[in-house]
Amino acid sequence: MRLLLATDAWHPQVNGVVRSVERMAEAAAGLGVEPLMLTPADFASLPMPGYSEIRLSLVTRRRVLSRWERLAPTHVHIATEGPIGHAVRAACLSRGQAFTTSYHTRFPEYLAARAPVPEAWSYAWLRRFHAAASGTMVSTPSLERELAGRGFTNLMRWTRGVDTDLFRPRDENVFPDLPRPIFLSVGRLAVEKNLAAFLALDLPGSKVVVGDGPDRTRLQALAPDAHFLGALTGEALARVYASADAFVFPSLTDTFGIVLLEALASGLPVAAFPVTGPLDVIGGTGAGALDGDLRAAALAALTIPRARCRAEALRYTWAESARQFYDNIATAHAVGPVRRSAGRPSAAALARPG
């Protein structure tokens, strides 16, 4: 399999989409796949207004077709619905090439938080984008049910993983001078992440925030007593996770939340709202507390044994994630491209690994 893996989300962005795509590319060789990456690094780009970390690629279908001829892919996966994703989608349709997509981001909710655009309009646009794919991958059962209820079809399950060697319980404490307990939140500092809900909580001890983004100045003004560490990766991030007492995940819009797995792998219990993502990763496991009252959830998380959290994280591996991902691609491409005149392949025709 020579897989053209097209994504608008790429370095220097730090988010779940980039991590997932990167992990799939790393696992490809071991599964007999040659990944052919198409990212913003391949094109001139402009910073997204108000969010300079995100680059909007200046890409055309003609340029994509030119690269296509050189790369000669046998399979295509489109990870995002941005300029690169749209150009590759158009190229696939013009060539009668089957392709798969993945649904990572609640774009309608993100857009509605910034502009007066009805979510129904954005979902109609996304539904049309993904309708041309032979399979659309989603990360959790609850997201699958939600999108199916919105008219999305041919949904395929693709879970996520965590590096349990990097993210693990540790004896060291990088916060020796902060009052305990330490409540940690990790993620992009943007309005859709709902960090203000965490920072507004009346909690004992200290609040620590890891991440950066366009909302950082506003959030720091809201919570001058909180400790903002900026964006961290690798060992530095892993040490912070292991030094905290509870992980607070205030997002209402994430489709999964890889940071949930990183926290659990570090032995850190999770507090979150009972919504898509936390419900699938935490619900019923005993590794966290879900409550419409986030303060109550945060305090309840302090009573959860760290060993229980670690045990739950060990169920998630990037190896299993990659197996599902590439099995989905092979299955969907075997079905073939969507024929508009004949209608879409039935959902029953597609296997749903996992």
JOCOR-V835867 format. One record per residue. N is the residue number from 1. PHI is phi in whole degrees, -180 to 180 (NA if undefined). PSI is psi as a letter, one per 20 degrees, with the letter a starting at -180 (999 if undefined). Layout:
n = {N/N}
phi = {PHI/PHI}
psi = {PSI/PSI}
This chain:
n = {1/2/3/4/5/6/7/8/9/10/11/12/13/14/15/16/17/18/19/20/21/22/23/24/25/26/27/28/29/30/31/32/33/34/35/36/37/38/39/40/41/42/43/44/45/46/47/48/49/50/51/52/53/54/55/56/57/58/59/60/61/62/63/64/65/66/67/68/69/70/71/72/73/74/75/76/77/78/79/80/81/82/83/84/85/86/87/88/89/90/91/92/93/94/95/96/97/98/99/100/101/102/103/104/105/106/107/108/109/110/111/112/113/114/115/116/117/118/119/120/121/122/123/124/125/126/127/128/129/130/131/132/133/134/135/136/137/138/139/140/141/142/143/144/145/146/147/148/149/150/151/152/153/154/155/156/157/158/159/160/161/162/163/164/165/166/167/168/169/170/171/172/173/174/175/176/177/178/179/180/181/182/183/184/185/186/187/188/189/190/191/192/193/194/195/196/197/198/199/200/201/202/203/204/205/206/207/208/209/210/211/212/213/214/215/216/217/218/219/220/221/222/223/224/225/226/227/228/229/230/231/232/233/234/235/236/237/238/239/240/241/242/243/244/245/246/247/248/249/250/251/252/253/254/255/256/257/258/259/260/261/262/263/264/265/266/267/268/269/270/271/272/273/274/275/276/277/278/279/280/281/282/283/284/285/286/287/288/289/290/291/292/293/294/295/296/297/298/299/300/301/302/303/304/305/306/307/308/309/310/311/312/313/314/315/316/317/318/319/320/321/322/323/324/325/326/327/328/329/330/331/332/333/334/335/336/337/338/339/340/341/342/343/344/345/346/347/348/349/350/351/352/353/354}
phi = {NA/-106/-99/-81/-108/-102/-146/-87/-96/-159/-54/-89/-62/-122/-160/-65/-65/-60/-63/-66/-63/-61/-64/-66/-65/-66/-83/-59/-58/-67/-111/75/-116/-104/-81/-116/-80/-129/-134/-59/-66/-91/-139/-64/-149/-125/-68/-68/-55/81/-154/-65/-63/-90/-102/-100/-73/-92/-121/-126/-62/-62/-67/-65/-63/-63/-68/-57/-61/-75/-82/51/-73/-100/-138/-137/-129/-109/-87/-139/-102/-89/-57/-66/-59/-67/-66/-70/-58/-62/-64/-61/-64/-70/-101/68/-95/-66/-153/-114/-132/-135/-108/-100/-126/-80/-57/-59/-69/-64/-68/-64/-73/-114/-147/-78/-111/-57/-60/-61/-65/-66/-67/-63/-65/-66/-61/-66/-59/-79/-63/-81/-84/-78/-167/-121/-89/-129/-89/-141/-61/-69/-68/-61/-64/-63/-69/-60/-66/-95/96/-76/-128/54/-83/-129/-84/-141/-81/-123/-134/-151/-84/-80/-80/-75/-92/-152/-63/-137/-82/-72/-134/-86/-123/-66/-103/-89/-61/-94/-78/-105/-101/-112/-133/-128/163/-67/-88/-139/-58/-70/-83/62/-63/-60/-65/-69/-67/-83/-69/-88/-125/-73/75/-132/-113/-124/-123/-112/139/-145/158/-68/-98/-63/-60/-64/-67/-65/-70/-70/-135/-64/-88/-77/-108/-99/-99/78/-78/-130/-140/57/-60/-60/-68/-61/-67/-66/-54/-69/-93/-89/-108/-155/-107/-108/-119/-86/-63/-109/-125/-67/-85/-147/101/-60/-61/-62/-68/-63/-65/-60/-62/-84/81/-106/-67/-108/-118/-158/-77/-81/-130/-50/104/-58/-61/-79/-84/-105/-51/77/-93/78/-97/-170/-127/-113/-159/-64/-97/-65/-64/-61/-64/-63/-70/-67/-61/-64/-92/-87/-62/-66/-63/-64/-66/-60/-61/-67/-64/-66/-75/-108/-130/-69/-64/-69/-59/-66/-60/-61/-59/-76/-64/-59/-63/-62/-65/-66/-70/-67/-65/99/-68/-68/-103/-62/-71/-94/88/-79/-59/-71/-61/-66/-75/-105/-72/-127/-57/78}
psi = {p/o/o/o/o/p/p/i/o/r/q/j/q/o/r/h/g/g/g/g/g/g/h/h/h/h/i/g/h/i/j/k/p/o/p/n/p/o/r/i/i/i/q/q/r/q/q/p/p/i/m/h/h/p/p/o/p/n/q/r/h/g/h/g/h/g/h/g/h/h/h/l/q/h/q/p/p/o/h/r/k/a/g/g/g/g/g/h/g/h/g/g/h/h/i/k/p/q/q/r/r/q/o/h/p/m/g/g/h/g/g/h/i/h/q/m/o/p/h/h/g/h/h/g/g/h/g/g/g/i/h/i/q/i/q/p/p/q/h/q/g/h/h/g/g/g/h/h/h/j/j/q/r/l/p/q/p/o/a/r/a/q/n/i/g/g/o/r/q/q/h/q/o/j/l/h/i/p/q/q/q/p/p/q/p/p/r/p/n/q/h/i/i/k/h/h/h/g/h/i/q/n/q/r/c/q/p/p/p/p/r/r/a/i/j/g/g/g/h/h/h/h/m/i/i/q/o/o/i/a/p/q/r/c/h/g/g/h/h/g/g/i/i/r/h/q/p/p/n/i/q/i/i/q/i/f/m/h/h/g/h/g/g/g/h/j/k/o/q/p/p/r/q/m/r/p/e/h/h/h/h/h/p/j/h/j/j/r/p/p/q/h/n/h/g/h/g/g/h/h/h/i/i/p/p/h/h/h/g/g/h/g/h/i/i/p/q/h/g/h/g/h/g/g/g/h/g/g/g/g/g/g/h/h/h/r/q/p/o/h/h/i/r/q/q/q/h/h/i/p/q/n/q/999}
